[in-house]
Amino acid sequence: MFAYTIKRIGLTLLVALTVSFISFLTLHLSGDLAQAMAGADAKAADVERIRQQYGLDRPLLVQYASWAAKALTGDFGESFYFRKPVTELLADRFPVTIALALSAIVFALGLAIPLGVAAAARPNSWIDRLCLSVSVVGQALPSFWFSLMLIIFFGVTLRWLPVSGSGSWQHYVMPAIALGYYATPALMRLTRAGMLEALDSDYIRTARAKGLRSYSIIFKHALRNAAIPIVAVSAVQFGFMLSGSVVIETVFAIRGIGHFAWEAISRSDFPVVQAIVLILAFVYVGLNLLADLLIAVLDPRLRTQVEAL
């Protein structure tokens, strides 16, 4: 297990480093940052002064090395727009996005797993078709349209929930549903496929021959083995919710990381954009690392195969 963990950590750090460099390079090649900060009508002397002030006149590799060295200490520089440390700005926004993503993944798992189990327990029945229909609808609905429908129905018509902000847990209900429902189809289909495979295995037939109740067979035996791939996909989906919540946060006026990233891009606030990309990349690959290690604990066969390489 130790050798497997070291290999996975090394690969995770390599991926995070590669993502940080590519994103740094892409942002610099997207346009003249000094010109964007100075404005379209700025004089050449003003643009050059900004370029020297922020070190944008240095070679690209030197800029990246300097930025990466500071980022390792938690120093992401100062925002071009707000004139405040980027770390301070992110500290105000990140907890909001984490709360939204956690609420969304809990909703997605709470809906997807029961639907997947019910569909697998009665394959090719009306229950199975109904569960698959729910899955297809969730995949097809645009998230912004679904969010607007939730606002109109629950916020405007029924007045049950607030339509914007993040001041209380009620503010997270509709955004969590809108964000989590999009992840439900993949989790539901994976649960169904895993359960069908588990229910068709020899140990399940043996359990049935022993006279175990259906509830015990499904939830204590089949679901436990079918949950292994769900762990990996859930980690990926949670990372997606953290990095891809910009639409949901914009519709519901939630001041989280996603909305902050959109604001920073529109304002050419390069230090904020680069910091968000790096943090989300580390979170994403970190979640995948955690999922891999958890799967290795649940399924020793995978750990043995990797260590043999």
N, C-alpha and C positions, 0 to 999 in steps of 0.2 A: 504493500500500500504506500510506503514511503517513496519508493522509486516512481510509482505512478503519479503521486502528488507532485513531485519535483518536476517531472516531465510536463505535466499540465500547467504548472505555474510558469515554467519557462516559456511555453508556447503562448500563454496568456499575455505575458509581458511583451513578447515579440509582436503579437498582434496589436496591442495597445500602442506600442512605439510606432509601428508602421502607420496606423490610423492617424496618430498625431502628426506625423511628418507629412502624410498625403494631404490632410486637411489644411495644414499650415501652408503647404505649397499651393494648393488650389485657391485658397483665399488671396494669396499674393498675386497669383496669375489672373485672378478675376478682374483686375483693374488696378489703377493707381490709387492706393489707399490715401496717400497724401493729398491728391487732388480731390478725392471724395470727402475728406475731412475739411478741406479748405473751401469747397463749394465750386460750382461750375464757373462762377464769375471771378474767382480769385486770381490775383496776379501771380506771375511766375515766381517772383521773389518770395511771396507768402507761401506758396506751395513748397519751395525749396527749404524755407525755414522750418516748416512742419516736418518735412522729410528728415532734416538733420536733428530736430528736437526729439523725434521718436525713433531715431536710428534706422529709418527706412532706406537710407542711402548705403548701408553696409551690404556685403554679400549675403545672399539668402541663407546659406548654410550657417553663417555667423549669427544671423538673426535668430535662426531656429535653435542653435546651440545655447544662445543667451537666454532665450525664452524658456527652453526646456529646463535649464539649470535652475531658473527661478521658480518654475512651476513645481519642481520636485520639492521645494520648500513651502509650497502653498501660496507663493506670490505670483499672481496672474497679471500683475500690472494694474494700471488705472484705466478706467473707462474713458474713452474719448468724449462721450456725450455727457455723462453724469459727473465726470471729474471726481469720482470716488473709487476706492479700491474695488476691483472686480470681486474679490473674495467676500467683501461685505455685502455687495449687491446680490450675489448668489446665495448667501446665507439667508437672505430674506425670502427668496423665491423657491429654493429647493424643497423645503419642508412641505410646501403646498402641493408640488407635483408628486412627491412621494406619497402624501396622503391620498391624492387622487388615484395614483397608480395602484396602491394597495387596495383601495376600495373597489377599483375596477377588476383587479385579478380575483378578489374574493367573490365578486358577483359572477364573473365568468366561470370560475370553478364550481361555484354553487349551483349554477344553471347547467353547465356542460356535463358534469359528471353524472348527476341523476338522469339527464336525458340520454346520455350514452349507455348507462347501465340499463335503463328501461328499454331502449332500442335493441340492445344485445340480448336481453332476456326474452324478448318476443320478436325474433327476426322475421322480416317480411310480413309483419302484421300491420294493422292500422296504427298501432302505437309507434312502430318503427318508422312508418312513412310520415307520421306527424312530427316525430323528433327530427327526422331528416329535413322536413319542410322548414322547421324552425331554424335549422342550421343554414339552409340555402338562403333564407330571407336575411339572416344576419350577415351573410357574406355579400349579399347583393346591395343592401341598403347603404347609400353614401352616409358617412358619419355626420356630416354637417346637416343633411336633410333630416336624419333621424333625431339629431339634437334639437332642431327647430320644431319638429313635431312634438317632442317631449315638452318643450317650453310652452307651446300653444295649448296642449292638453292639460298638463299637470300644473303649469305655472299661471297661464292666462285664464283658461276656462274654469278649471276646478280651484285654482288658487291654493293648492296644497303645499307647493314647494317654491322657494325663491328661485328666480330665473338667472341671477348673476351674483358674483362675489364668492367669497370663501370664509365667511365669518363664523359659520356653525356647521354641524354635521349635515343639516338639511341641505346646505348648498352643494354638498358633494353627491347627493343621491342621483340626480339626473345626469350630471357629467360621468359618474361612475357607470351608470347603465349604458350610456351612449358609447363610452370607451370600451367597456367590458363586453358588450354584446358583439362587437366586431371580432373579438378574440374567441368567442364562444364556439363558432362552427369548427375551427381546427381542433380545439380541445374535445368537443363532443364527438367528432368523427374518430379521433384517435382513441378515445375511451371506448367507443363502440367496437372498433377493430380489435383493440387489445382484449376486450371482454369476450368477443366471439372466439378469438384464438384460445383464450384461457378456458372458456367453457367447453371447448372441443378437445381439451387435453386429457391425458390418461388419468391424472390425479383427480380431476373433477369427476370423471366417470367412476373412479374408485370411491370417492366421497358420496356419490349418489347411491352406489351399491351398498354402502354402509348404512344408508337410511338417514343421512344428515338432512336437515331442513334446507329449503331453497334459500332462505335468508342467510343462513350460515355459509352455504356454498358460494353465493354470489359476493357477499361483502367481506367474509373472513378469508376466503381462499382465492377466488377469481380476481376480485378487484385489487387485492394486494399485489398480485403479479402484473396485472394490467397497468398499475400505477407507475411503473418504472419509466416508460417513455413519456408519460404525462408530466413527470417532474422536469424533464429536459425542455419540453415544449412550453411549460409554464414559465420557466426562467427566461426563455427567449421572448415570450409574450410580455412578461413584466418589463423586460428591457425595452421592448417596442413601445409599451405604454409610457415609459419615462421619456423616451426620445421622440415619440410621435404624437404627443398630446397637444401639439400646437393648434390644431383645428378646434378641438374640444375646448381648450382654454380660451381661445379667441371668441368662440360662440357664446360661452357662458361668462365671459369677462373675468376669468380666473387669472390672477397675476402669478403664474408659475413659471417654470423654466421654459416650457414650450412657447408661451406668449412672449417671454423675455427674449428668447432667441430670435423670434420674428421681428421684434422691435430693434434688436441689435443689428440684424441684417439690413433692415430698411434704413438704418442710420449709419451704416458702414462702421459700426463700433467693433473693430477687429479684435481687441483684447477680450471682450465679452464673448464674441462668437467662438473664438479659439478655445477659451476656457470651458465653455459649455460643451463643445465637441469633445474635448479631451476628457472631461469628467464623465460624460455619458458613454464614451468609448470604454473607459475603465470600468464603469458600472456594468455595462453590457457584457464585456468579456469576463468580468468578475462573477456575474450571475451564471454565465455558462460554465465557468470553472467550478462554482459551487454545485451546479447541477451534475456535472461530470463526476465529481467526488461523491456526491450522494448516490448516484446511480451505481458507482463502483462498490459502495457499501451494500446497496440492495442486491446487486448482481455481481458476485465475485468472479463469474466467468469473464466479464469484460476486463476486470483488473488483471486477471491472469493472462489474457490474450495480449494486452498492452505491454505488460512487464516482460513477456517473452520476445517482444520485438527488439 
